[in-house]
Amino acid sequence: MEREVSSVFIPRATHHSPLATIALSLSRQRWLPYKTRRSVIKKLHPAMLKDYAFEADALGLKFRGNIVNYIDRLVYFCGAHEKYMLFMLRDYVHALKKKNSAPLVFVDVGANAGNHTLFMSQLVEKVHAFEPFERVRKQLQENLAINNINNVTVHPFGLSNEDATLPFYAAPDANLGAASFHSDHK
């Protein structure tokens, strides 16, 4: 039985050892369990888990990220973050469209680099993506641009039940999605 093979993006101007090339190739084989692929990388090319910029297919769209970040790493290894949620949203949109012809709008609060925004932009007429963290907001805007997505409005602030200017606590590199307006958030 033949297995589907995913393409591997190797960054420009980067030369890899034979072991690293094998690790990169195995890391994109979705038939292997995620933890197995990550273990292969850890053993054959551990530097990749520290800083590795990539462009990967994310459910039919291009996604640029860095494997050091948790959400980006899941996109790289699994094709998307929270696939179950994306597929539930897709099914919900299809059900709504059968019952109603009104334009659908998706609101992504804490859009991060755009995993949900990118996916939903293909299904609804308009997406409003809210992301106060400039570092990931720039990544979101880059991911929208490389996919020529024009039905998304990116808002550079968070949402609350009241108007306020609050301090923003950046997240560690390992999980840029953990940024917060609360100082004790982990």
C-alpha positions as CSV (number, residue, x, y, z in Angstrom):
1,M,0.0,0.0,0.0
2,E,1.4,3.4,-1.0
3,R,1.3,6.2,1.5
4,E,0.8,9.9,0.7
5,V,4.0,11.9,0.9
6,S,3.9,15.5,1.9
7,S,6.3,18.0,0.3
8,V,9.0,19.5,2.5
9,F,10.0,23.1,2.5
10,I,13.6,23.7,3.2
11,P,14.5,27.4,3.9
12,R,16.5,29.3,1.3
13,A,20.3,29.4,1.9
14,T,20.2,26.5,4.3
15,H,22.3,23.4,3.9
16,H,21.5,20.3,5.9
17,S,23.5,17.3,6.8
18,P,22.1,13.9,5.4
19,L,20.6,13.1,8.9
20,A,18.9,16.5,9.0
21,T,17.5,16.0,5.5
22,I,16.1,12.6,6.6
23,A,14.6,14.2,9.7
24,L,13.0,17.0,7.7
25,S,11.5,14.5,5.3
26,L,10.1,12.2,8.1
27,S,8.8,15.2,10.0
28,R,6.2,15.8,7.3
29,Q,5.0,12.3,6.9
30,R,1.5,12.6,8.4
31,W,1.0,8.8,8.5
32,L,3.5,8.8,11.3
33,P,2.2,9.8,14.8
34,Y,3.0,13.4,15.8
35,K,5.1,12.3,18.8
36,T,7.1,9.9,16.6
37,R,7.9,12.7,14.1
38,R,8.9,15.1,16.9
39,S,11.1,12.4,18.5
40,V,12.9,11.8,15.1
41,I,13.6,15.6,14.8
42,K,14.8,15.7,18.4
43,K,17.3,12.9,17.8
44,L,18.4,13.6,14.3
45,H,18.2,17.4,14.0
46,P,17.6,18.9,17.5
47,A,18.6,22.5,16.3
48,M,15.4,22.5,14.2
49,L,13.2,22.6,17.3
50,K,15.1,25.7,18.5
51,D,14.7,27.9,15.5
52,Y,13.4,26.8,12.1
53,A,11.4,29.0,9.8
54,F,9.1,27.2,7.4
55,E,6.4,27.5,4.9
56,A,3.9,24.5,4.9
57,D,0.6,23.5,3.5
58,A,-2.1,24.2,6.0
59,L,-5.3,22.6,4.8
60,G,-4.7,23.9,1.3
61,L,-3.3,27.3,2.2
62,K,0.3,28.5,2.7
63,F,1.4,29.1,6.3
64,R,4.7,30.6,7.3
65,G,5.9,30.1,10.8
66,N,8.7,29.0,13.1
67,I,8.8,25.6,14.6
68,V,9.9,27.0,18.0
69,N,6.3,28.4,18.5
70,Y,3.7,25.8,19.7
71,I,0.9,26.7,17.3
72,D,3.3,27.0,14.3
73,R,4.9,23.7,15.3
74,L,1.4,22.0,15.2
75,V,0.8,23.5,11.7
76,Y,4.1,22.2,10.5
77,F,3.7,18.7,11.9
78,C,-0.1,18.2,11.7
79,G,-1.2,20.5,8.9
80,A,-3.2,22.8,11.2
81,H,-3.8,23.6,14.9
82,E,-7.1,22.3,16.3
83,K,-8.2,20.5,13.2
84,Y,-11.2,19.1,15.0
85,M,-12.4,22.7,15.8
86,L,-11.8,23.8,12.2
87,F,-13.8,20.9,10.8
88,M,-16.6,21.5,13.3
89,L,-16.7,25.2,12.2
90,R,-16.7,24.1,8.6
91,D,-19.7,21.8,9.2
92,Y,-21.5,24.5,11.1
93,V,-21.0,27.0,8.3
94,H,-22.3,24.5,5.7
95,A,-25.4,23.9,7.9
96,L,-26.0,27.6,8.3
97,K,-25.7,28.2,4.5
98,K,-28.3,25.5,3.8
99,K,-30.8,27.3,6.1
100,N,-30.0,30.9,5.4
101,S,-28.6,32.9,2.4
102,A,-27.4,35.9,4.6
103,P,-23.7,36.6,4.4
104,L,-21.7,34.9,7.2
105,V,-19.1,36.7,9.3
106,F,-16.5,34.9,11.4
107,V,-14.9,36.7,14.4
108,D,-11.5,35.4,15.5
109,V,-10.6,36.8,18.9
110,G,-6.9,36.2,19.6
111,A,-6.2,35.4,15.9
112,N,-2.5,34.7,16.5
113,A,-0.8,33.9,13.2
114,G,-4.0,33.1,11.5
115,N,-4.7,29.3,11.7
116,H,-8.5,29.8,12.2
117,T,-8.7,33.1,10.2
118,L,-7.1,31.6,7.1
119,F,-9.3,28.5,7.2
120,M,-12.5,30.4,7.8
121,S,-11.7,33.0,5.1
122,Q,-12.4,30.3,2.6
123,L,-15.9,29.6,4.0
124,V,-17.5,32.9,5.0
125,E,-17.9,36.3,3.3
126,K,-16.0,38.3,5.9
127,V,-13.6,37.6,8.8
128,H,-12.7,40.0,11.6
129,A,-9.4,39.0,13.2
130,F,-8.5,40.6,16.5
131,E,-4.8,40.3,17.6
132,P,-3.2,42.8,20.0
133,F,0.3,41.1,19.9
134,E,2.2,42.9,17.2
135,R,4.7,40.1,16.6
136,V,2.1,37.4,15.7
137,R,-0.2,40.0,14.0
138,K,2.6,40.7,11.5
139,Q,2.8,36.9,10.9
140,L,-1.0,36.8,10.4
141,Q,-0.8,39.7,7.9
142,E,2.0,37.9,6.0
143,N,0.1,34.7,5.9
144,L,-3.0,36.6,4.5
145,A,-0.8,38.3,1.9
146,I,0.9,35.1,0.6
147,N,-2.5,33.5,0.1
148,N,-4.0,36.6,-1.5
149,I,-6.8,36.7,1.0
150,N,-8.8,39.9,0.9
151,N,-11.9,39.3,3.0
152,V,-10.2,39.6,6.3
153,T,-10.0,42.8,8.4
154,V,-7.2,42.6,11.0
155,H,-7.9,44.7,14.2
156,P,-4.7,45.5,16.2
157,F,-6.4,45.3,19.7
158,G,-8.0,42.9,22.0
159,L,-11.7,42.8,23.0
160,S,-13.3,43.4,26.4
161,N,-16.6,44.2,28.1
162,E,-15.3,47.8,28.7
163,D,-13.1,50.4,27.1
164,A,-9.7,50.4,28.7
165,T,-6.0,50.7,27.9
166,L,-4.2,47.8,29.6
167,P,-0.6,46.6,29.8
168,F,0.1,43.7,27.5
169,Y,2.3,40.8,28.6
170,A,4.2,39.2,25.7
171,A,4.4,35.5,25.6
172,P,7.6,33.4,25.6
173,D,8.9,32.3,22.1
174,A,7.8,28.7,22.8
175,N,4.1,29.7,22.8
176,L,3.3,33.1,21.3
177,G,-0.4,32.4,21.8
178,A,0.1,32.7,25.5
179,A,0.3,36.5,25.5
180,S,-2.2,38.1,27.8
181,F,-3.5,41.3,29.4
182,H,-3.1,39.6,32.8
183,S,0.3,39.7,34.4
184,D,-0.2,36.3,36.2
185,H,-1.3,34.4,33.1
186,K,0.8,31.4,32.2
